[in-house]
Amino acid sequence: MAPLPTQLLLSRRSALLAAMGASLAATGTVSAETEGGVLAKLRAYAGDIRNLPEDLREEVAYIHGMEAYAYGFPLVMMDVTRAVTTATPTAGQYAAPINQFARMRTYVDPDFKNVVRISRSSLWSFGFVDLKEQPIVFTQPDTKGRYVVTQLLNMWTDDFASIGSRTTGTGAGNFLIAGPGWAGTAPADVKATFRSPTRFAWVLTQMACGSPDEYAAINALQDGLALTPLSAWGKDYKPPATLPVDATVDLTATPYDQLRLMTGRAFFQRLASLLTDNPPYEADKPMLATLRKIGIEPGKAFDPAEVDPVILKGLDRVPNDIWGKLTVGPYSAPTVNGWQNPLNLGRYGTDYETRALIAWLGLGALTSDDAVYPSAFVDGNGQVLDGAARYVVHFDKDQIFPSHSGVWSISAYRENFYVRNAIERYGLLSSMPLKYNPDGSLDVFIQNSSPGPEKESNWLPCPPSLPFNVTVRVYQPKPSLLDGTYKLPPLVRV
């Protein structure tokens, strides 16, 4: 399936655009044109936008700001997430200092909101690493055949390595994570070296967990995960027990809310500050030209006090409009049986819109080699999923998620987060004792109240009201899930 046409950008009133076209014509820069032509000319305008008439100046700043915000959204989201999840003196379940692992000892708490849409099919360990001074050696223990995947994510949310069951196996191994400027030689006992194009990188390890009965065994494996500075490799290294915390980090709001509440000028100021340690790709040159039009360049500070107030006015309109489009976009995106399944996650290229959407919707997504994430915001008839209604999904025997690993799950969310329910069930997992029909088919019941004792084994509780959405996770999908041959059955309202 093609990337989601999220339509984040350029949604303006025709009358306004007509007026803008006339204004441009009056300045002698372009002739009066249709709406699409005006937008194209506004985006392509090569002059200094400070020389445009005031009303037009604001509008051009807004249009470029929309593009720039979508481009920079993942980087800023990653940076705020890094700051919040490393602002702790000691490593715990949900936060750890830089270059250390946080280890979730149970399924993720449904009230944890510092990272969006975390799965409940695995136990997670994660840590941000700083590669400025030296590489970090990641150590995976022998998981004795248990499914494991570790992804290395750069700050633009592209995966630059996958370690574990599919690629390097479940045996023990050491892997070097190097920054963009490192030119050394890896130790002899390192299996592979992976290079991050950004100073910071995010290491996320998932170990498949079928039920709470497996916690103890997986916790022991988690203790075998390690992040070791290269200078300490081969020595009896233990990470510092306590470290100072950056007092400037705001821990009163989640990264999601911090970004949502940022003004345009605050967002672009932070984006500009991040472009040095996180250099844009070569393919981003056209976007960098757009950034320069609104005063943002790698290596230069963006000081709102020195920016034309009219341009700032246009930029400050951007966040609210982008967040509105992120919220409503999934409801109008093309679907198959109500499901969306973008396949370029973790390797976006210049598809900045999908990259921004996934940073909002599911930060840290694996590439499709390791997992796919079909999601439904509407039922099979295109109607918005309603928590007050009841739904069933019927899988024929040969429709049950084609996967090399056999690991899959189905979860329900309000926006991008779990909502607590009476039976504390936040996902149906492939490992659960689900009740299959005599012909091998499977019925999944998605509703807020119990479907009855005979069906409760297959019941996925959803929020009690308002729109909700469903995400399926299939690990190591077979080709039919990647080429469109396999089609998920729809959610049917009953």
C-alpha positions as CSV (number, residue, x, y, z in Angstrom):
1,M,0.0,0.0,0.0
2,A,1.2,3.5,-0.7
3,P,2.3,5.9,2.1
4,L,-0.5,7.7,3.8
5,P,-1.6,10.8,1.8
6,T,-2.0,12.7,5.0
7,Q,-2.5,16.1,3.3
8,L,-0.8,18.0,6.1
9,L,0.0,21.0,4.0
10,L,-1.6,23.8,2.0
11,S,-5.3,23.8,2.7
12,R,-6.4,27.4,2.1
13,R,-9.6,29.1,1.2
14,S,-10.1,29.7,-2.5
15,A,-11.2,33.3,-2.0
16,L,-8.2,34.1,0.0
17,L,-5.9,32.5,-2.5
18,A,-7.6,34.5,-5.3
19,A,-6.9,37.7,-3.4
20,M,-3.3,36.6,-2.8
21,G,-3.0,35.8,-6.5
22,A,-4.2,39.3,-7.3
23,S,-1.7,40.8,-4.8
24,L,1.1,38.8,-6.3
25,A,0.1,40.1,-9.8
26,A,0.1,43.6,-8.4
27,T,3.6,43.3,-7.2
28,G,4.7,42.1,-10.7
29,T,6.0,38.7,-9.4
30,V,3.4,36.4,-11.0
31,S,0.2,36.7,-13.0
32,A,-3.2,36.1,-11.4
33,E,-3.8,32.3,-11.4
34,T,-6.0,29.5,-10.2
35,E,-5.7,28.3,-6.6
36,G,-3.3,25.6,-7.4
37,G,-1.1,27.9,-9.4
38,V,-1.0,30.5,-6.7
39,L,0.0,28.0,-4.2
40,A,2.8,26.7,-6.5
41,K,4.0,30.3,-7.0
42,L,3.9,31.1,-3.3
43,R,6.0,28.0,-2.5
44,A,8.4,28.7,-5.3
45,Y,8.9,32.4,-4.7
46,A,12.6,32.8,-4.6
47,G,12.9,36.4,-3.3
48,D,13.2,37.6,0.3
49,I,9.8,37.2,1.7
50,R,10.4,40.2,3.9
51,N,10.0,42.3,0.8
52,L,6.4,41.1,0.1
53,P,3.4,43.1,1.2
54,E,2.4,42.4,4.8
55,D,-0.6,40.2,4.2
56,L,1.2,38.2,1.6
57,R,4.3,38.0,3.7
58,E,2.4,36.3,6.6
59,E,0.7,33.9,4.2
60,V,4.0,32.9,2.5
61,A,5.6,32.4,5.9
62,Y,2.7,30.3,7.0
63,I,2.9,28.0,3.9
64,H,6.6,27.5,4.2
65,G,6.1,27.0,8.0
66,M,3.7,24.2,7.4
67,E,6.2,22.4,5.2
68,A,9.0,23.1,7.6
69,Y,7.0,21.9,10.7
70,A,6.1,18.6,9.0
71,Y,9.7,18.2,8.1
72,G,11.1,18.9,11.5
73,F,8.3,17.4,13.6
74,P,10.0,14.0,14.1
75,L,13.3,15.5,15.1
76,V,11.8,17.8,17.7
77,M,9.6,15.0,19.0
78,M,12.6,12.7,19.4
79,D,14.6,15.4,21.2
80,V,11.9,16.2,23.7
81,T,11.4,12.4,24.3
82,R,15.2,12.1,24.8
83,A,15.2,14.9,27.3
84,V,12.2,13.6,29.3
85,T,13.2,9.9,29.4
86,T,16.8,10.6,30.4
87,A,16.0,13.2,33.1
88,T,16.5,10.8,36.0
89,P,19.4,10.1,38.3
90,T,19.0,6.3,38.1
91,A,17.8,3.8,35.6
92,G,14.3,2.4,36.2
93,Q,11.4,1.0,34.2
94,Y,10.4,4.0,32.2
95,A,13.4,6.3,32.2
96,A,17.2,6.0,32.4
97,P,20.2,8.4,32.2
98,I,21.9,8.7,28.8
99,N,23.8,5.6,27.7
100,Q,21.8,3.4,30.1
101,F,18.8,1.0,29.6
102,A,15.4,1.5,31.1
103,R,13.9,-1.9,31.5
104,M,10.1,-2.4,31.7
105,R,9.7,-5.5,33.9
106,T,6.0,-6.0,33.0
107,Y,3.8,-5.1,30.1
108,V,3.8,-1.3,29.7
109,D,1.5,0.5,32.2
110,P,-1.5,1.7,30.3
111,D,-1.1,5.1,32.0
112,F,2.4,5.6,30.7
113,K,2.3,8.4,28.1
114,N,5.8,9.6,27.6
115,V,5.9,7.5,24.4
116,V,2.8,7.0,22.2
117,R,1.2,3.7,21.4
118,I,3.6,1.2,22.9
119,S,2.7,-2.5,22.3
120,R,1.7,-5.0,25.0
121,S,3.1,-8.0,23.1
122,S,6.6,-7.6,24.4
123,L,8.6,-6.4,27.3
124,W,10.6,-3.3,26.4
125,S,14.1,-2.0,27.2
126,F,15.2,1.3,25.8
127,G,17.9,3.9,26.1
128,F,19.2,7.0,24.3
129,V,22.9,6.9,23.5
130,D,25.2,9.9,23.0
131,L,27.8,9.2,20.3
132,K,29.5,12.6,20.2
133,E,32.6,11.5,22.1
134,Q,32.8,7.8,21.4
135,P,30.8,4.8,20.2
136,I,28.7,2.6,22.4
137,V,28.8,-1.2,22.4
138,F,25.4,-2.8,22.6
139,T,25.3,-6.3,24.1
140,Q,22.5,-8.8,23.5
141,P,22.3,-11.9,25.6
142,D,21.4,-15.3,24.3
143,T,17.6,-15.3,24.4
144,K,17.5,-19.1,23.9
145,G,15.2,-18.8,20.9
146,R,12.8,-16.2,22.3
147,Y,11.8,-13.7,19.7
148,V,13.8,-10.5,20.1
149,V,14.3,-7.4,18.0
150,T,16.5,-4.4,18.7
151,Q,16.2,-1.4,16.5
152,L,18.6,1.5,16.3
153,L,16.8,4.7,15.5
154,N,18.4,8.0,14.5
155,M,16.9,11.3,15.6
156,W,15.1,11.7,12.3
157,T,13.2,8.4,13.2
158,D,14.8,6.4,10.5
159,D,16.0,2.9,11.5
160,F,19.7,2.4,10.7
161,A,20.0,-1.2,12.1
162,S,17.9,-4.2,13.2
163,I,19.5,-6.7,15.5
164,G,17.9,-9.9,16.7
165,S,15.8,-12.9,15.5
166,R,15.4,-11.9,11.9
167,T,18.9,-10.5,11.2
168,T,21.6,-11.6,13.6
169,G,19.8,-14.3,15.5
170,T,18.9,-14.9,19.1
171,G,22.4,-15.8,20.3
172,A,24.6,-13.6,22.3
173,G,26.5,-10.8,20.5
174,N,28.1,-7.4,20.7
175,F,27.4,-4.6,18.3
176,L,29.1,-1.2,17.9
177,I,27.0,1.9,17.5
178,A,29.1,4.7,16.1
179,G,28.4,8.4,15.5
180,P,28.9,10.2,12.2
181,G,32.4,11.4,13.0
182,W,34.0,8.2,14.3
183,A,36.9,6.7,12.3
184,G,38.2,4.1,14.6
185,T,38.4,0.3,14.5
186,A,35.9,-2.0,16.3
187,P,37.1,-4.5,18.9
188,A,37.6,-8.0,17.6
189,D,34.7,-9.4,19.6
190,V,32.2,-7.1,18.0
191,K,30.0,-8.7,15.4
192,A,29.0,-5.7,13.4
193,T,29.3,-1.9,13.4
194,F,26.3,0.4,12.8
195,R,26.6,4.1,12.1
196,S,24.2,6.7,13.2
197,P,24.1,9.9,11.1
198,T,23.0,11.8,14.2
199,R,24.8,12.5,17.5
200,F,22.1,10.8,19.6
201,A,20.4,7.5,18.8
202,W,17.6,5.5,20.4
203,V,18.1,1.8,21.2
204,L,14.8,-0.1,21.6
205,T,14.7,-3.8,22.4
206,Q,11.5,-5.9,22.4
207,M,11.4,-9.4,23.8
208,A,8.2,-11.3,23.0
209,C,6.1,-12.0,26.1
210,G,3.1,-14.3,25.9
211,S,1.8,-13.8,29.4
212,P,2.8,-12.5,32.8
213,D,4.0,-16.0,33.6
214,E,7.0,-15.2,31.4
215,Y,8.0,-12.0,33.2
216,A,10.7,-13.6,35.4
217,A,12.4,-15.4,32.5
218,I,12.4,-12.2,30.4
219,N,13.6,-10.0,33.2
220,A,16.7,-12.2,33.5
221,L,17.3,-11.7,29.8
222,Q,16.8,-8.0,30.1
223,D,19.5,-7.9,32.8
224,G,21.9,-9.2,30.1
225,L,21.3,-6.2,27.9
226,A,24.1,-3.7,28.2
227,L,25.3,-0.3,26.7
228,T,29.1,0.1,27.2
229,P,31.2,3.1,26.2
230,L,33.9,1.9,23.8
231,S,36.6,3.3,26.2
232,A,35.4,1.0,28.9
233,W,35.1,-2.1,26.7
234,G,37.0,-5.1,28.0
235,K,37.0,-3.6,31.5
236,D,34.9,-4.3,34.5
237,Y,32.4,-1.6,33.6
238,K,29.3,-0.7,35.5
239,P,27.2,2.4,34.6
240,P,27.1,5.1,37.3
241,A,24.6,4.4,40.0
242,T,23.4,8.0,40.1
243,L,23.9,11.0,37.8
244,P,22.9,14.7,37.9
245,V,19.6,15.6,36.2
246,D,19.2,18.5,33.8
247,A,16.9,20.8,35.9
248,T,15.7,22.6,32.8
249,V,13.8,19.6,31.5
250,D,10.0,19.8,32.0
251,L,8.7,16.6,33.6
252,T,5.2,18.0,34.2
253,A,4.0,17.3,30.7
254,T,4.5,14.4,28.3
255,P,6.7,14.9,25.2
256,Y,3.4,14.6,23.2
257,D,1.8,17.5,25.1
258,Q,5.0,19.6,25.2
259,L,5.2,19.5,21.4
260,R,1.4,20.1,21.0
261,L,1.6,23.2,23.2
262,M,4.7,24.7,21.6
263,T,4.2,28.0,19.8
264,G,5.4,28.1,16.2
265,R,8.4,30.4,17.2
266,A,9.4,28.0,20.0
267,F,9.2,25.0,17.7
268,F,11.3,26.5,15.0
269,Q,13.8,27.8,17.6
270,R,14.3,24.3,18.9
271,L,14.4,22.8,15.4
272,A,17.2,25.2,14.4
273,S,19.2,24.3,17.5
274,L,19.0,20.6,16.6
275,L,20.2,20.8,13.0
276,T,23.9,20.9,13.9
277,D,24.0,17.6,15.8
278,N,21.5,16.0,13.5
279,P,22.5,17.0,10.0
280,P,19.8,16.8,7.3
281,Y,20.2,14.2,4.6
282,E,21.6,15.1,1.1
283,A,18.1,14.5,-0.3
284,D,16.8,17.2,2.0
285,K,18.4,20.1,0.1
286,P,15.2,21.4,-1.4
287,M,13.6,21.4,2.0
288,L,16.6,23.3,3.5
289,A,16.0,26.0,0.8
290,T,12.4,26.3,2.2
291,L,13.8,26.5,5.8
292,R,16.1,29.3,4.8
293,K,13.2,31.4,3.5
294,I,11.8,31.6,7.0
295,G,15.2,32.2,8.6
296,I,16.3,28.6,9.6
297,E,19.7,27.3,8.7
298,P,21.9,24.5,10.1
299,G,24.5,26.0,12.4
300,K,22.6,29.2,13.0
301,A,20.4,30.1,15.9
302,F,16.8,31.1,15.2
303,D,16.1,34.1,17.4
304,P,12.4,35.2,17.3
305,A,13.4,38.6,18.6
306,E,15.2,39.2,15.3
307,V,12.5,37.9,13.0
308,D,9.9,40.1,11.3
309,P,6.8,40.1,13.5
310,V,4.6,39.5,10.5
311,I,6.6,36.4,9.6
312,L,6.3,35.2,13.2
313,K,2.6,35.7,13.0
314,G,2.4,33.3,10.1
315,L,4.7,30.7,11.8
316,D,2.7,30.9,15.0
317,R,-0.4,29.8,13.1
318,V,1.3,26.6,12.0
319,P,1.2,24.2,15.0
320,N,-2.5,24.4,15.7
321,D,-3.2,23.7,12.0
322,I,-0.7,20.8,11.7
323,W,-2.0,19.1,14.9
324,G,-5.6,19.5,13.6
325,K,-4.6,17.8,10.3
326,L,-2.7,15.0,12.2
327,T,-5.9,14.4,14.2
328,V,-8.4,14.2,11.4
329,G,-6.1,13.0,8.6
330,P,-6.3,9.3,9.4
331,Y,-10.1,9.4,9.1
332,S,-9.9,10.4,5.4
333,A,-6.9,8.4,4.3
334,P,-7.4,5.7,1.7
335,T,-8.1,2.3,3.2
336,V,-8.6,-1.4,2.3
337,N,-11.6,-2.8,4.3
338,G,-11.1,0.2,6.7
339,W,-7.4,-0.5,7.3
340,Q,-4.3,1.6,6.5
341,N,-0.9,-0.1,6.2
342,P,1.9,2.2,5.2
343,L,5.1,0.2,4.5
344,N,7.8,2.8,4.4
345,L,8.1,3.2,8.1
346,G,11.6,3.7,9.5
347,R,13.0,4.5,6.0
348,Y,11.0,7.5,4.8
349,G,13.3,9.1,2.4
350,T,11.7,12.5,1.5
351,D,8.2,11.4,2.5
352,Y,8.1,14.0,5.3
353,E,4.3,13.8,5.7
354,T,4.2,10.1,6.6
355,R,7.3,10.5,8.8
356,A,5.6,13.3,10.7
357,L,2.4,11.3,11.0
358,I,4.2,8.2,12.4
359,A,6.1,10.4,14.9
360,W,2.7,11.6,16.1
361,L,1.0,8.3,15.9
362,G,3.6,5.6,16.7
363,L,7.1,7.0,17.4
364,G,9.7,4.4,17.0
365,A,8.1,2.2,14.4
366,L,10.0,-0.8,13.1
367,T,10.6,-1.2,9.3
368,S,8.3,-3.5,7.5
369,D,11.0,-6.2,7.4
370,D,10.4,-6.6,11.2
371,A,6.8,-5.5,11.7
372,V,3.8,-4.0,10.0
373,Y,1.1,-1.9,11.8
374,P,-2.2,-2.0,10.0
375,S,-4.5,0.5,11.7
376,A,-8.2,1.2,11.5
377,F,-9.9,4.5,12.4
378,V,-13.1,3.5,10.5
379,D,-15.1,0.4,10.0
380,G,-15.6,-1.6,6.8
381,N,-18.2,0.9,5.7
382,G,-16.0,3.9,6.3
383,Q,-17.8,5.0,9.5
384,V,-15.7,6.4,12.4
385,L,-15.2,3.7,15.1
386,D,-17.4,4.6,18.1
387,G,-16.6,3.4,21.6
388,A,-20.3,3.1,22.4
389,A,-20.9,0.6,19.6
390,R,-19.9,-3.1,19.2
391,Y,-17.7,-4.6,16.5
392,V,-16.6,-8.0,15.3
393,V,-13.7,-8.9,13.1
394,H,-14.0,-12.4,11.5
395,F,-10.8,-14.0,10.3
396,D,-11.0,-17.1,8.1
397,K,-8.5,-19.8,9.0
398,D,-6.2,-18.7,6.2
399,Q,-6.7,-15.0,7.1
400,I,-5.0,-15.1,10.5
401,F,-2.0,-12.8,10.1
402,P,0.7,-14.4,7.9
403,S,3.9,-14.1,9.9
404,H,7.3,-15.9,10.0
405,S,7.5,-15.4,13.7
406,G,3.9,-16.2,14.6
407,V,3.9,-13.1,16.9
408,W,1.0,-10.7,16.5
409,S,-1.3,-8.5,18.6
410,I,-4.4,-6.3,18.3
411,S,-4.9,-3.2,20.5
412,A,-7.4,-0.4,20.9
413,Y,-6.6,3.3,21.6
414,R,-8.3,6.6,22.1
415,E,-6.2,8.9,20.0
416,N,-2.7,7.5,20.6
417,F,-3.1,6.1,24.1
418,Y,-4.6,3.2,26.1
419,V,-7.7,3.8,28.2
420,R,-8.1,1.7,31.3
421,N,-10.7,-1.0,31.3
422,A,-12.3,-3.3,33.9
423,I,-10.4,-6.5,32.9
424,E,-7.0,-4.7,32.4
425,R,-6.7,-6.1,28.9
426,Y,-5.0,-3.9,26.4
427,G,-4.3,-6.3,23.6
428,L,-5.3,-9.7,22.2
429,L,-2.0,-11.6,21.7
430,S,-1.2,-14.5,19.5
431,S,0.0,-16.3,22.6
432,M,-3.4,-16.0,24.4
433,P,-5.8,-19.0,24.8
434,L,-8.1,-17.6,22.2
435,K,-11.2,-19.6,21.2
436,Y,-11.2,-20.6,17.6
437,N,-14.3,-21.8,15.7
438,P,-14.6,-25.4,14.6
439,D,-13.5,-24.5,11.1
440,G,-10.3,-22.8,12.4
441,S,-11.6,-19.3,11.9
442,L,-11.4,-16.6,14.6
443,D,-13.9,-14.0,15.8
444,V,-12.6,-10.9,17.7
445,F,-15.1,-8.9,19.6
446,I,-14.2,-5.2,20.1
447,Q,-16.5,-3.3,22.4
448,N,-16.5,-1.7,25.9
449,S,-18.8,-4.2,27.7
450,S,-18.4,-7.9,27.9
451,P,-19.8,-9.9,24.9
452,G,-20.7,-12.7,27.3
453,P,-18.8,-15.5,29.1
454,E,-18.6,-17.6,26.0
455,K,-16.9,-14.9,24.0
456,E,-14.7,-13.2,26.6
457,S,-11.5,-15.0,25.6
458,N,-11.7,-13.1,22.3
459,W,-12.8,-9.8,23.7
460,L,-10.7,-6.7,23.2
461,P,-12.2,-3.9,25.3
462,C,-12.3,-0.4,23.7
463,P,-12.9,3.0,25.3
464,P,-16.6,3.5,26.4
465,S,-17.4,6.4,24.1
466,L,-16.0,8.8,21.5
467,P,-13.9,7.8,18.5
468,F,-11.2,5.1,19.0
469,N,-8.8,3.2,16.7
470,V,-7.3,-0.2,16.4
471,T,-3.7,-1.2,15.6
472,V,-2.6,-4.7,14.6
473,R,1.1,-5.6,15.0
474,V,2.5,-8.5,13.0
475,Y,6.2,-9.3,13.5
476,Q,8.3,-10.6,10.6
477,P,5.4,-10.4,8.2
478,K,5.2,-12.8,5.2
479,P,5.3,-11.3,1.7
480,S,1.5,-11.3,1.3
481,L,1.3,-8.7,4.0
482,L,3.8,-6.5,2.2
483,D,2.6,-6.8,-1.4
484,G,-1.1,-6.2,-0.8
485,T,-2.1,-9.8,-1.5
486,Y,-3.3,-10.3,2.1
487,K,-6.2,-8.1,3.1
488,L,-7.4,-7.7,6.7
489,P,-11.1,-8.3,7.2
490,P,-13.1,-5.2,8.2
491,L,-14.4,-4.2,11.5
492,V,-18.2,-4.9,11.2
493,R,-20.6,-3.0,13.5
494,V,-23.1,-5.3,15.1
